[in-house]
Amino acid sequence: MHFQLTADQRALQGGTRDLLAGRFGRDALRGAVERPALDRSLWRELGAAGLFSLRVPEAAGGLGLGLPEAVVVFEECGRALLPGPLVATFLAAGDVPGAARGETVVTQPYGGLLPWPDAADVVRGDAGGAEPLASVDPLTPLHTVPGDRTPPPPEATLLYAAEQLGSAGRTLDMAVQHARIRHQFGRPVGAFQAVKHLCADMLVRTEMARVAVYAAAVTRDPAETAAAKLLADEAAVRGARDCLQVHGGMGFTWEADVHLHLKRAWVRAELGGGARAAEDVLAAAL
């Protein structure tokens, strides 16, 4: 069985990356940090580009693609740190009017956390009594939802993992680039063994997560999806921390983007019940 991307999937990946680079590049990212409000015009553009309607049947106006294609697209969204309740709106596109076109923003409480409640036109499930929660990620406003929450569907868990994978890949690239151009003692810092090991470990974790996420998109097995989430969460969180280490003191400054990836990875890891929910699924399968 081959898990390499097809030519069409690579084209979809490249097109999504180009779209986000042009519409949500670094200036837009930093602007969103300073003014954390959901950009409704961007949301509609994403809808027009087909991001939310990827799996909606062609007869209903969608693209009629599958979960592997959705994973490829959400990986790019995670790489760009695209804000907003992407997963909930995507999963609602088949039954909530306007969601597929980006005209409606949908949020869903998973695991007690409700991301972006203030931006939502539709909150699925009972969000009564939701209270604001201080969020470490300036791009992800959070509310807490009282009571037990129904575990998210495996598709949601996998799409969160795909976003984590994209973030891990981006921090790996950032670390390698910085290690090449930053000089100490007359040499690039990437020439030092400790930095080499950090970058190599980041690469291994990212590729392990990629294999797991892509495979789970094909098999759609709940246990494999849970494993993919755990690996992707580790790759994103530890990758961002190692990237910060490669950057040294510069990485701790507000102007650097490394901290944004770390904070998003922390928040995203808790969506969908966090590591404990994934571990419970794996334990039950064993």
Secondary structure, 3 states (H helix, E strand, C coil): CCCCCCHHHHHHHHHHHHHHHHHCCHHHHHHHHHCCCCCHHHHHHHHHHCCCCCCCCHHHCCCCCCHHHHHHHHHHHHHCCCCCCHHHHHHHCCCCCCCCCCCCCEECCECCEEECHHHCCEECCCCCCCEEECCCCCCCCEEECCCCCCCCCHHHHHHHHHHHHHHHHHHHHHHHHHHHHCEECCEEHHHCHHHHHHHHHHHHHHHHHHHHHHHHHHHCCHHHHHHHHHHHHHHHHHHHHHHHHHHHHHHHCCCCCHHHHHHHHHHHHHHHHHHHHHHHHHHHHC
